[in-house]
Amino acid sequence: MRLDIFYDSIGLPGYKTGWGFSCLVSTHEGKVLFDCGWDADILLKNLEKMGTKPHTIKTVVISHSHWDHLGGLAGFLSARSKVATDKCTVFVPRSFSPPLKHEISRRVRLREVGPRSVQVIPRLTLTQEMGEDIKEIALIGETKKGSVVVSGCMHQANRFLPLLISKDIYLMIGGFHDVKVDAFPMPHTYLVAPCHCTKERQAMRGAFGIRYLTLGVGNYLEIGESKIKPRKRRISS
């Protein structure tokens, strides 16, 4: 499994940054773009710089309806359609407004995620829609090293984190907003890579120690059978 960071407020030199989040999760079974940031120009420039063509991505997940996760979707779809002849599949929380779901469905195969988890591709599953005011979904990938959890903002940590108690977590990555470090599943023997809106970075760094990963746009992770490899440059094709 490989995870590429395409959108965040920090990044390596030469990459575009902005407020929002986007991460590509790639396995042997396919690619899933998790969130699209806000500005499609930023997203597409970073995709190009990291060597990923939009038309090679057939599946998109939007974690929740906030502008900094959804805004880049339309521009991404436009860029993809210049080459791709097929429609991609977009997964969204069922709570998205009817007009928004209608507009998205005009251009893609829309899949709504409600009270049950949904498999996206083999080994990648979306949690059920969680929350009240802000409803959100997260992605969980299964590897030989354990579960990889990808979060947009985790506004609903009190509902989401209990789902992980029974899982053998290997990595948690993404936005963790207001989540306090003592709310994370214990013991802190897994890797954590806070991105985007995470406020408790200092406390997390202290709690996780060498298991705390600092990542931004231009970084990617490869999770193999034996270890995880943080990388700064793209792999030569």
C-alpha positions in Angstrom: 0.0 0.0 0.0 1.2 3.5 -0.8 -0.1 6.8 0.4 0.7 10.1 -1.4 -0.1 13.5 0.2 -1.3 15.9 -2.6 -2.9 18.7 -0.5 -2.0 20.1 2.9 -0.9 23.4 4.5 2.8 22.3 4.6 4.9 20.7 1.9 8.3 20.1 0.4 10.0 22.8 -1.6 8.5 23.1 -5.1 5.1 21.9 -4.1 1.9 24.0 -3.8 0.3 24.2 -0.4 -3.1 25.4 0.9 -5.7 24.8 3.6 -7.3 21.5 2.9 -6.4 17.8 2.6 -6.0 15.2 -0.1 -4.4 11.8 0.0 -4.1 9.1 -2.6 -4.2 5.5 -1.4 -2.9 3.0 -3.8 -3.0 -0.8 -3.6 -2.6 -3.6 -6.2 -6.4 -3.5 -6.6 -6.6 0.2 -7.5 -6.3 3.9 -6.5 -8.6 5.8 -4.2 -8.3 9.6 -3.9 -9.4 10.6 -0.4 -10.6 14.2 -0.4 -9.7 16.9 -3.0 -8.7 19.9 -1.0 -10.2 23.3 -1.9 -8.3 24.6 -4.9 -8.2 22.3 -7.9 -5.2 24.1 -9.4 -3.1 23.3 -6.4 -4.3 19.7 -6.4 -3.6 19.1 -10.1 -0.2 20.8 -10.0 0.8 18.5 -7.1 -0.6 15.4 -8.9 1.5 16.3 -11.9 4.6 16.9 -9.9 4.3 13.6 -8.1 3.8 11.8 -11.4 0.1 10.8 -11.1 -2.3 11.3 -14.0 -5.9 12.2 -13.0 -7.4 9.6 -15.5 -5.6 6.8 -13.7 -7.8 7.5 -10.6 -11.2 5.8 -10.9 -12.4 6.2 -7.3 -12.8 9.3 -5.1 -14.0 9.6 -1.5 -15.2 12.9 0.0 -15.0 12.6 3.8 -17.4 15.5 4.6 -19.0 18.5 3.0 -16.6 21.2 4.2 -15.1 23.3 1.4 -11.5 22.4 2.2 -12.2 18.8 1.4 -14.7 19.1 -1.4 -13.7 22.2 -3.4 -11.2 20.6 -5.7 -13.5 17.8 -6.9 -15.1 19.6 -9.9 -11.7 20.7 -11.3 -10.3 17.3 -10.8 -13.2 15.7 -12.7 -12.8 18.2 -15.5 -9.1 17.4 -15.8 -9.8 13.7 -15.7 -12.4 13.8 -18.4 -9.9 15.3 -20.9 -8.4 11.8 -21.2 -10.7 9.3 -19.4 -13.7 7.9 -21.3 -15.3 6.3 -18.2 -17.0 7.9 -15.2 -15.3 7.6 -11.9 -17.1 6.6 -8.7 -17.4 9.1 -5.9 -18.4 8.1 -2.4 -19.9 10.7 -0.1 -21.8 10.7 3.2 -25.5 10.3 2.7 -26.2 13.5 4.5 -24.8 15.7 1.7 -27.6 18.0 0.5 -29.8 16.8 -2.3 -28.7 19.6 -4.7 -25.0 18.8 -4.1 -25.5 15.1 -4.6 -27.5 15.9 -7.8 -24.7 18.0 -9.2 -22.0 15.4 -8.4 -24.1 12.6 -9.9 -24.4 14.4 -13.2 -20.7 13.7 -13.8 -19.9 10.5 -11.8 -21.3 7.3 -10.4 -22.4 8.5 -7.0 -22.3 6.2 -4.0 -23.8 7.3 -0.7 -22.5 6.0 2.6 -25.1 5.7 5.3 -25.3 3.7 8.6 -23.2 0.8 7.3 -19.6 0.5 6.3 -18.9 0.1 2.6 -16.1 -1.6 0.7 -14.5 0.6 -1.9 -12.1 -1.9 -3.4 -10.7 -5.0 -1.8 -8.9 -4.2 1.5 -10.2 -0.6 1.6 -13.4 0.1 3.5 -15.3 3.2 4.4 -16.7 3.6 7.9 -20.4 4.3 8.3 -21.5 7.9 8.3 -20.8 9.3 11.8 -21.8 12.5 13.6 -24.6 14.9 14.1 -23.9 18.5 13.0 -20.9 17.5 10.9 -21.3 14.0 9.4 -18.1 12.3 8.2 -16.7 9.1 6.8 -13.1 7.7 7.1 -11.2 5.1 5.2 -9.6 2.0 6.7 -7.1 -0.1 4.8 -6.0 -3.6 5.7 -2.3 -4.5 5.4 -0.2 -7.4 6.7 1.2 -4.9 9.2 -2.2 -3.9 10.5 -4.9 -1.3 9.8 -4.2 2.0 8.1 -6.7 4.7 9.1 -7.2 7.8 6.8 -9.2 10.7 8.3 -10.3 14.0 6.8 -10.8 16.0 10.0 -12.3 13.5 12.5 -14.8 16.0 13.8 -16.7 13.1 15.3 -13.8 11.5 17.3 -16.0 10.4 20.1 -17.9 8.2 17.7 -15.1 7.2 15.4 -12.3 6.3 17.8 -14.3 3.6 19.6 -14.6 1.7 16.3 -10.8 1.2 16.4 -10.5 -0.4 19.8 -10.8 -3.9 18.4 -8.4 -3.2 15.4 -4.7 -3.8 15.1 -3.8 -0.3 14.1 -0.5 0.2 12.2 -0.9 3.8 11.0 -3.3 6.7 11.5 -3.0 9.6 9.1 -4.9 12.7 8.2 -6.7 15.5 10.0 -7.5 15.1 13.7 -8.9 18.6 14.4 -9.6 18.9 18.2 -8.8 15.3 19.1 -6.9 15.2 22.4 -4.0 12.9 22.5 -5.4 10.8 25.4 -8.4 10.0 23.2 -6.3 8.0 20.8 -6.5 4.2 21.2 -4.0 2.9 23.7 -1.3 1.8 23.8 0.4 4.2 21.5 2.4 1.6 19.7 1.2 2.5 16.2 2.4 5.2 13.8 0.6 8.5 13.6 0.9 11.2 10.9 -1.1 14.3 11.7 -2.0 16.5 8.8 -4.2 19.5 7.9 -6.3 20.8 10.9 -4.7 18.8 13.7 -4.3 21.1 16.7 -2.6 18.8 19.3 0.6 18.2 17.3 2.9 19.0 20.2 1.1 16.7 22.6 1.0 13.9 20.0 4.7 14.3 19.3 5.4 13.8 23.0 3.1 10.8 23.4 4.1 9.0 20.2 7.8 9.8 20.1 9.6 8.2 17.2 6.2 6.9 16.0 5.2 10.4 15.1 5.6 11.2 11.4 5.8 14.7 10.0 4.4 14.7 6.5 3.2 17.2 4.0 2.6 17.7 0.3 5.2 15.8 -1.8 5.7 13.1 0.9 4.5 9.5 0.4 4.6 6.4 2.5 5.1 2.8 1.3 3.8 0.1 3.6 5.3 -3.3 2.8 5.4 -6.6 4.6 8.3 -5.6 6.9 8.4 -1.9 7.4 7.0 1.5 6.4 9.1 3.9 4.3 8.6 7.6 4.4 9.7 9.1 1.1 10.4 12.6 -0.2 10.7 11.9 -3.9 8.5 10.1 -6.2 9.4 6.6 -7.4 10.7 6.4 -10.9 8.2 4.7 -13.2 
